[in-house]
Amino acid sequence: MGGDRDRGRCVTVFDMVAKKTLFNLDANQVEGLEISDAFLSGNYIYLRNESDNPVIDLRTNQPASKNWSLRPIHQLTNGWVLIIPGHSGDKHSTFADGNCINNYETTCTGGGPTSQGEYLARGAGRAPYSGPWF
């Protein structure tokens, strides 16, 4: 969501392998939609705003959901995914290296409690996680 000084002025998802933009909202769109935050997981972008929290499918650029009841936040090895229920996650960094799991229930970045109902999930029969995604 923009750079340090541009935070909130745009939302762009860029595929570095394919060298193409998958999703983009300019400053006027971000302001008009009142977007306060954006998160990525799988093929989806999760937008947080005042009226709803839409999930957009990056493959089609179409809304996949008007809201989410969970958000996978980090893909782990062997098909496991760390999931935060609801719209929580404010105590977690939105950066990829900001997630921490330990037995002291503290976050690596802020030192506050992380007990927000996070859980690990993967597909049936040890298959990679296949959803739900929102």
C-alpha positions in Angstrom: 0.0 0.0 0.0 2.3 2.7 -1.2 5.7 3.5 0.2 6.5 4.8 3.6 5.6 8.4 2.7 2.8 7.3 0.3 1.1 4.9 2.7 -2.5 4.6 1.6 -2.1 6.4 -1.7 -2.3 3.3 -3.8 -2.7 -0.5 -3.6 -0.7 -2.5 -6.1 -0.1 -6.2 -6.5 2.8 -6.9 -8.9 3.8 -10.4 -10.1 7.6 -10.2 -10.2 8.0 -13.5 -12.1 5.5 -12.6 -14.8 6.5 -8.9 -14.6 2.9 -7.6 -14.6 0.5 -5.8 -12.4 -2.2 -8.1 -11.1 -4.2 -5.5 -9.2 -4.1 -1.8 -8.8 -6.1 1.0 -7.1 -4.9 4.5 -7.5 -5.0 7.3 -4.9 -8.5 8.4 -5.9 -9.9 4.8 -5.8 -8.3 4.2 -2.4 -9.7 7.4 -1.0 -13.1 6.8 -2.5 -13.3 3.2 -1.1 -11.9 4.4 2.2 -9.4 1.5 2.3 -7.4 1.5 5.5 -5.3 -1.7 4.9 -4.6 -4.5 2.4 -3.4 -8.0 2.9 -2.4 -10.8 0.5 -2.9 -14.5 0.8 -3.0 -17.2 -1.9 -4.7 -15.7 -5.0 -6.6 -13.1 -3.0 -6.2 -9.5 -1.7 -8.1 -8.6 1.4 -9.1 -5.0 1.7 -10.1 -3.4 5.0 -12.4 -0.3 4.9 -15.2 1.3 6.9 -18.2 -0.2 5.1 -17.1 -3.8 4.4 -14.0 -5.9 4.0 -14.0 -7.2 0.4 -11.9 -10.0 -0.9 -10.7 -9.7 -4.5 -9.6 -12.7 -6.6 -6.3 -11.7 -8.2 -6.9 -14.2 -11.1 -10.1 -12.4 -12.2 -9.9 -9.0 -10.4 -13.5 -9.7 -9.4 -14.9 -9.7 -5.8 -14.7 -13.2 -4.3 -16.5 -12.1 -1.1 -18.0 -9.0 0.4 -16.4 -9.9 3.8 -14.2 -12.5 5.4 -14.5 -14.5 8.5 -10.9 -15.7 8.5 -7.6 -14.7 6.8 -4.7 -17.0 6.1 -1.7 -14.9 7.0 1.3 -17.1 6.5 2.0 -20.2 4.4 4.3 -22.7 6.2 6.0 -26.0 5.1 4.2 -29.2 4.4 1.0 -27.5 3.3 0.3 -25.8 6.7 -1.2 -22.3 6.8 -1.4 -19.9 9.8 -4.9 -18.4 10.0 -6.4 -15.5 11.9 -10.2 -15.6 12.4 -12.3 -12.5 11.7 -10.7 -9.2 10.9 -8.1 -9.4 13.7 -4.5 -9.1 13.0 -3.8 -5.6 14.1 -1.1 -6.7 16.5 0.7 -8.6 13.7 3.0 -6.8 11.2 1.6 -6.7 7.7 5.1 -7.5 6.5 6.0 -11.1 5.7 8.7 -11.3 8.4 6.5 -9.9 11.1 4.8 -13.1 12.1 6.1 -15.0 15.1 4.8 -18.1 16.9 6.2 -18.9 20.3 5.0 -20.3 23.7 5.1 -16.9 25.4 2.2 -15.5 23.3 4.2 -12.4 22.2 4.8 -11.0 18.8 8.3 -10.6 17.4 7.5 -7.0 16.4 5.5 -5.4 19.1 5.8 -7.5 22.2 2.1 -7.6 22.7 -0.1 -10.7 23.1 -0.9 -12.6 19.9 -3.7 -14.8 21.3 -6.4 -13.8 18.8 -7.6 -17.3 18.0 -4.9 -18.0 15.4 -4.7 -21.6 14.4 -2.9 -23.9 11.9 -4.7 -25.7 9.1 -3.9 -27.8 6.1 -5.9 -29.9 3.6 -7.5 -33.3 4.2 -5.1 -36.2 4.3 -2.1 -34.0 4.7 -2.7 -32.2 1.4 -1.8 -28.5 1.1 -4.3 -26.0 2.5 -7.1 -25.5 -0.1 -9.5 -23.2 1.8 -11.6 -21.7 3.0 -9.8 -18.5 2.1 -12.2 -15.9 3.5 
